[in-house]
Amino acid sequence: MTTLKILLVSVFLTMSLSAAALADKGPTDYLKSLDGQIKPLLTKSDQNKVKILKIVKKMLDFNRLCKDSLGKHWETRTPEEQKDFTETLTALIEKNVLKRLTNTKDNEVKYESENVKGDTATVITLVSDTSGPRPVEIEIAYKMEKKGKNWIVVDMKTDGISLVSNYRSQFNKLIEKEGWDSMMKKMKDKLAE
């Protein structure tokens, strides 16, 4: 009986330590673990759409990404407009992510470097696309922040071009040229395609 108790306590402690180790992963290991969860789901991405998006939501801070993408215009919008914008942009990003992940499921990812400063980090990856006549390598830098015990992506630079800065530039032009309502209509039309 005592042996059984010791065994159960050992198993419980191991499980607790494993859960803690998962939660306290460094930024690179955290990205690798999420990538490892997504890859097997991509063989049947239509059936696994909900599971894939659940993992993507663990990886990306959509609220922060949306707020930063709107830049100076965020504070000038009502809470309802902010909510509508966030929901629309999130849906567009999710749609894009699903399409890209499916199209690039056979690409090889190399984790090149990690630079951690307190609760912020940058993880550099190289993605090799061998589907064309000549192999292509794309550098993706993940800007990450620590939230609780996990890391989360707040921006991505693809070959030096920031996703947030790119969105901010587009939204700024649209709002100043055509106005808020026109921009939102264009976003919703794109989502409906």
C-alpha positions in Angstrom: 0.0 0.0 0.0 2.8 2.4 0.9 4.6 1.6 -2.4 1.4 2.4 -4.3 1.1 5.8 -2.5 4.7 6.6 -3.3 4.2 5.6 -7.0 1.0 7.8 -7.2 2.8 10.7 -5.6 5.7 10.3 -8.1 3.4 10.1 -11.1 1.5 13.2 -9.8 4.8 15.2 -9.3 6.1 14.2 -12.7 2.8 15.3 -14.3 2.9 18.6 -12.4 6.5 19.2 -13.4 5.8 18.3 -17.0 2.9 20.8 -17.1 5.1 23.5 -15.5 7.9 22.8 -17.9 5.5 23.2 -20.8 4.2 26.4 -19.4 7.7 27.8 -18.8 9.1 27.0 -22.3 11.3 29.6 -23.9 10.0 31.4 -26.9 11.6 29.1 -29.5 10.5 25.9 -27.7 7.0 27.4 -27.4 6.8 28.1 -31.1 8.2 24.6 -31.9 5.6 23.0 -29.7 2.7 24.8 -31.4 4.2 24.0 -34.8 4.4 20.4 -33.8 0.7 20.5 -32.8 -0.4 22.2 -36.1 1.6 20.1 -38.6 -0.3 16.8 -38.3 -3.6 18.7 -38.6 -2.7 20.2 -41.9 -3.1 16.9 -43.8 -6.8 17.3 -43.4 -7.0 21.1 -42.8 -10.7 21.4 -43.8 -11.7 18.9 -41.1 -9.3 20.3 -38.6 -10.0 24.0 -39.2 -11.3 24.6 -35.6 -8.4 22.8 -34.0 -5.8 24.7 -36.1 -7.4 28.1 -35.3 -7.4 27.2 -31.6 -3.7 26.7 -31.7 -3.1 29.8 -33.8 -5.1 31.8 -31.2 -2.6 30.5 -28.6 0.2 31.7 -30.7 -1.0 35.2 -31.8 -2.2 38.1 -29.7 -5.0 39.1 -32.0 -6.3 42.0 -29.8 -2.8 43.5 -29.6 -2.1 42.9 -33.3 -5.4 44.7 -34.2 -4.9 47.6 -31.9 -1.3 48.1 -33.1 -2.3 47.8 -36.8 -4.8 50.6 -36.4 -2.2 52.8 -34.7 -3.2 56.4 -34.0 -6.8 55.7 -35.3 -7.5 53.1 -32.5 -8.2 55.8 -29.8 -10.4 57.8 -32.1 -12.9 54.9 -32.6 -15.8 54.0 -30.3 -15.6 50.7 -28.4 -18.2 49.3 -30.8 -16.0 50.3 -33.8 -12.9 48.8 -32.1 -14.8 45.6 -31.5 -16.1 45.4 -35.1 -12.6 46.1 -36.5 -10.9 43.6 -34.2 -13.5 40.8 -35.1 -13.2 41.6 -38.9 -9.4 41.8 -39.0 -9.1 38.6 -36.8 -11.4 36.8 -39.2 -9.3 38.0 -42.2 -6.0 36.9 -40.5 -7.5 33.5 -39.6 -8.7 33.0 -43.2 -5.3 34.0 -44.5 -3.4 31.8 -42.0 -5.5 28.7 -42.9 -4.8 29.2 -46.6 -1.1 29.8 -46.1 -0.6 27.0 -43.7 -2.3 24.5 -46.0 -0.2 25.8 -49.0 3.0 25.6 -47.1 2.6 22.5 -45.1 5.6 20.8 -46.7 8.0 23.7 -46.1 10.9 23.1 -43.8 11.3 25.5 -40.8 14.7 26.0 -39.2 14.9 27.9 -35.9 17.9 30.1 -36.3 18.2 32.3 -33.2 16.5 33.6 -30.2 17.1 36.9 -28.5 15.3 37.3 -25.1 15.3 40.6 -23.1 13.1 40.3 -20.0 9.6 39.7 -21.1 10.2 40.3 -24.8 11.9 38.1 -27.4 12.6 37.8 -31.1 12.8 34.3 -32.7 14.3 34.1 -36.2 13.2 31.3 -38.4 14.1 30.3 -42.0 11.4 28.7 -44.0 12.5 26.7 -47.0 10.1 26.3 -49.9 11.2 23.6 -52.2 7.9 23.3 -54.2 9.1 25.5 -57.2 11.9 25.0 -59.7 14.4 26.7 -57.4 14.3 26.4 -53.6 13.4 29.7 -51.8 14.3 30.6 -48.3 12.2 33.2 -46.4 13.2 34.7 -43.0 10.4 35.1 -40.5 11.2 37.0 -37.3 8.6 36.5 -34.5 8.3 39.4 -32.1 7.1 37.9 -28.9 6.1 38.9 -25.4 5.5 36.9 -22.2 2.0 36.7 -21.0 1.7 34.9 -17.7 3.8 31.7 -18.2 3.6 31.5 -22.0 5.0 33.5 -24.9 2.7 35.1 -27.5 3.5 36.6 -30.9 2.7 40.3 -31.2 4.2 40.9 -34.7 6.0 39.0 -37.5 8.5 40.3 -39.9 8.7 38.4 -43.2 12.0 39.2 -45.0 12.2 42.4 -42.9 8.6 43.5 -43.5 6.5 43.9 -40.4 2.9 42.5 -40.5 1.8 45.3 -38.1 3.5 48.1 -39.9 2.2 46.9 -43.3 -1.3 46.7 -42.0 -1.0 50.1 -40.2 0.2 51.8 -43.4 -2.7 50.3 -45.5 -5.3 51.2 -42.9 -4.0 54.7 -42.4 -4.1 55.4 -46.2 -7.6 54.0 -46.5 -9.0 55.9 -43.5 -7.5 59.2 -44.6 -8.4 58.8 -48.2 -11.8 57.1 -48.1 -12.9 57.2 -44.4 -13.6 54.5 -41.7 -16.8 53.1 -43.2 -15.3 52.6 -46.6 -12.3 50.8 -45.1 -14.6 48.5 -43.0 -16.7 47.7 -46.1 -13.6 46.7 -48.0 -12.4 44.5 -45.2 -15.8 42.8 -45.0 -16.1 42.4 -48.7 -12.6 40.7 -48.7 -13.8 38.4 -45.9 -16.9 37.4 -47.9 -14.8 36.4 -51.0 
